[in-house]
Amino acid sequence: MTGLIRLSDVTITYDGRHAAVSRVAGRFAAGSMTAIAGPNGAGKSTLLKALVDELPLVSGTIERASLSRCDIGYLPQAAEMDRRFPMTVGDAMLLGAWRETGPFRRVQASIASKARSALNAVGLPDIEHRSVASLSAGQFQRVLFARLVVQDSSVILLDEPFAAVDARTTRDLLTVVGNWHREGRTIVAVLHDLDQIRSYFPETLLLARELIAWGPTAVTLTLTNLNRAQMLAEQWEDGIASACSGQHAA
């Protein structure tokens, strides 16, 4: 599988002035499995969105080798998804087969069979006709993972994929992620649970708006690096508090 993504001095801002991500450089090697970690507000989700061209860069470049947008499977945070749209699980699954079906092609039996197999793989057999809105948070996340299975991308980006789901669902989905990695896919996931990262993710990018460290997880998630990331986070909070205090005084 291909999947090399190289970042060179990547800077992204909230409003054209304040950096959400500042001068990040490094690469996601083909077949790697990397967690993006850091404090709240560190720019983790922002960086992931830039990898799929959902956010523009103020400066720097992101090189995706020979990857097309269809080669990248992206799962945003659950909070960004509206489940009220009237759609069945089967309909949601077929969105993962967009490259094969296009907007007007008939759904072939092989694609429908692939969708059912993907649902079985995430522990949700025989629910194609259920409404997406009727699913629990854990079931919905399993469906989204199954859709990524159908999409069959060489690079998979996950933004807090285990937030607000139960422990059993998390274990099952981590198994799916591990299978993707063994198949040679490139995995990048924004995560908060450091124990989870240490147990499952060989590589870690530690971000605090600027790059703290990027490499083997045991080398990256040291107490020194984590303390530095936390110190920077506290400086942002102090800066916001000072700005709000100044506005109030004025």
C-alpha positions in Angstrom: 0.0 0.0 0.0 1.1 3.6 -0.7 0.6 6.2 1.9 3.5 8.6 2.6 2.5 12.0 3.8 5.1 14.6 4.4 4.6 17.9 6.3 7.0 20.8 5.8 6.7 23.8 8.2 2.9 23.5 8.3 1.1 26.5 9.9 -2.6 26.8 10.2 -4.5 29.7 11.9 -7.9 30.2 13.4 -8.5 33.7 12.0 -5.4 34.6 9.9 -3.5 35.8 13.0 -3.5 33.2 15.8 -1.8 29.9 15.1 -3.7 26.7 15.8 -0.7 24.7 14.4 2.7 26.3 14.0 5.6 25.1 11.8 5.0 21.4 12.1 7.4 19.2 10.0 7.7 15.5 9.7 6.2 12.5 7.9 3.8 9.7 8.2 5.6 6.7 6.6 3.7 4.2 4.5 2.2 1.5 6.7 2.8 3.4 9.9 0.3 3.6 12.8 0.5 7.0 14.5 -1.5 8.7 17.3 -1.7 12.4 17.5 -1.7 13.4 21.2 -1.6 16.7 23.1 -3.6 18.9 25.4 -7.1 20.3 24.6 -6.7 23.1 22.1 -3.3 21.7 20.8 -4.4 21.7 17.2 -4.8 17.9 16.8 -8.1 17.9 14.9 -7.0 21.0 13.0 -4.0 19.2 11.7 -6.1 16.2 10.7 -8.5 18.4 8.8 -5.6 20.0 6.9 -4.4 16.5 5.9 -7.7 16.1 3.9 -7.7 19.7 2.6 -10.6 20.7 4.8 -8.6 23.6 6.2 -6.1 25.8 4.2 -2.5 26.3 5.2 -1.2 29.7 6.0 2.3 28.5 5.2 4.2 25.3 4.5 3.2 22.3 2.4 1.6 18.9 2.8 2.8 16.4 0.2 0.7 13.3 -0.3 3.0 11.4 -2.7 0.7 9.9 -5.4 -2.4 9.8 -3.1 -5.7 11.0 -4.4 -8.5 12.2 -2.1 -10.2 8.9 -2.7 -7.2 7.1 -1.2 -7.8 8.7 2.2 -10.6 7.5 4.5 -11.5 10.2 7.0 -13.7 9.8 10.1 -14.4 13.2 11.8 -15.5 13.6 15.4 -19.0 12.2 16.2 -20.1 15.7 17.3 -19.6 17.0 13.8 -22.2 14.5 12.3 -25.9 15.0 12.0 -27.7 11.7 12.4 -31.2 13.2 11.9 -31.0 12.8 8.1 -33.3 9.9 7.1 -30.9 7.2 6.1 -30.7 3.5 6.7 -27.5 1.7 7.8 -27.4 0.2 4.3 -27.5 3.6 2.7 -24.7 4.8 5.0 -22.6 1.8 4.1 -22.9 2.4 0.4 -21.4 5.8 0.7 -18.2 4.0 1.4 -18.4 2.4 -2.1 -18.7 5.8 -3.8 -15.6 5.2 -5.9 -17.1 2.0 -7.3 -20.7 3.0 -7.7 -20.5 6.7 -8.6 -23.6 8.9 -8.5 -25.8 6.9 -10.9 -24.4 3.4 -11.2 -26.4 0.4 -10.0 -25.2 -1.2 -6.8 -23.8 -4.5 -7.7 -24.4 -7.6 -5.6 -20.6 -7.8 -4.8 -20.7 -4.4 -3.2 -23.8 -5.2 -1.2 -22.1 -8.4 0.0 -19.0 -6.4 0.9 -21.1 -4.0 3.0 -22.7 -6.9 4.9 -19.3 -8.5 5.5 -18.0 -5.2 6.9 -21.0 -4.9 9.3 -20.3 -8.5 10.4 -16.6 -7.6 11.0 -17.6 -4.8 13.4 -20.2 -6.9 15.2 -23.4 -5.6 13.7 -24.9 -8.3 11.5 -28.3 -7.9 9.9 -29.0 -4.3 10.6 -28.9 -2.8 7.0 -32.6 -1.7 7.2 -32.4 0.1 10.5 -32.4 3.9 10.6 -29.1 5.5 11.5 -31.0 7.7 14.0 -32.1 4.7 15.9 -28.5 3.5 16.7 -26.7 4.0 20.0 -23.4 6.0 20.0 -21.4 2.8 20.0 -23.5 1.2 17.2 -23.2 4.3 15.1 -19.4 4.3 15.5 -19.2 0.7 14.5 -21.2 1.5 11.3 -18.8 4.3 10.5 -15.9 1.9 10.9 -17.6 -0.6 8.7 -18.1 2.1 6.1 -14.3 2.7 6.1 -13.8 -1.0 5.6 -16.0 -0.8 2.5 -14.1 2.3 1.3 -10.9 0.3 1.4 -8.5 3.3 1.5 -4.8 3.0 1.9 -4.7 5.9 4.4 -7.2 6.1 7.3 -7.5 9.3 9.5 -9.6 9.0 12.7 -10.5 12.0 14.9 -11.2 10.9 18.5 -12.8 7.6 17.2 -13.4 6.1 20.7 -14.9 9.2 22.4 -18.3 8.6 24.0 -18.4 4.9 23.2 -18.3 2.0 25.7 -15.2 -0.1 26.6 -16.4 -3.1 24.6 -16.9 -1.1 21.5 -13.5 0.5 21.9 -11.8 -2.9 22.2 -13.6 -4.2 19.1 -12.8 -1.1 17.1 -9.2 -1.2 18.2 -9.1 -4.7 16.8 -10.3 -3.4 13.4 -7.6 -0.7 13.5 -5.0 -3.3 14.3 -6.2 -5.4 11.3 -5.9 -2.3 9.0 -2.3 -1.8 10.2 -1.4 -5.5 9.6 -2.8 -5.1 6.1 -0.2 -2.3 5.5 -2.5 0.7 5.7 -1.3 4.0 7.1 -3.3 4.9 10.2 -3.4 8.3 11.9 -5.7 8.8 14.9 -6.3 11.8 17.3 -6.5 10.3 20.8 -6.5 11.5 24.4 -6.0 8.2 26.3 -2.2 7.9 26.8 -2.4 4.4 28.1 -4.4 3.4 25.0 -1.8 5.1 22.8 1.1 3.3 24.6 -0.7 -0.1 24.2 -1.7 0.1 20.6 0.1 2.8 18.6 3.8 2.4 17.8 4.2 6.0 16.7 3.1 9.3 18.3 3.0 12.9 17.2 2.9 15.0 20.4 1.4 18.5 19.5 0.9 21.6 21.6 0.2 23.9 18.6 3.9 23.5 17.9 5.6 20.1 17.5 6.8 18.7 20.8 8.0 15.3 19.5 7.3 12.8 16.8 8.6 9.3 16.7 8.3 6.0 18.6 5.7 6.3 21.3 8.0 5.3 24.1 10.4 8.0 23.1 7.7 10.6 22.4 5.5 10.3 25.5 8.1 11.0 28.1 7.4 12.9 31.2 9.6 15.8 30.0 7.7 16.1 26.7 4.3 15.8 28.4 5.2 18.5 30.9 6.3 20.8 28.2 3.1 20.3 26.3 1.1 21.0 29.4 3.1 24.1 30.2 2.4 25.5 26.7 -1.3 24.8 27.2 -1.3 26.7 30.5 0.4 29.6 28.7 -2.5 29.7 26.2 -5.0 29.7 29.0 -3.2 32.5 30.8 -3.1 34.5 27.6 -6.9 34.0 27.0 -7.6 35.0 30.6 -5.5 38.1 30.4 -7.1 39.1 27.1 -10.6 38.6 28.6 -9.6 40.5 31.7 -8.3 43.4 29.6 -11.5 43.6 27.6 -13.6 43.6 30.8 -11.5 46.4 32.3 -11.8 48.5 29.2 
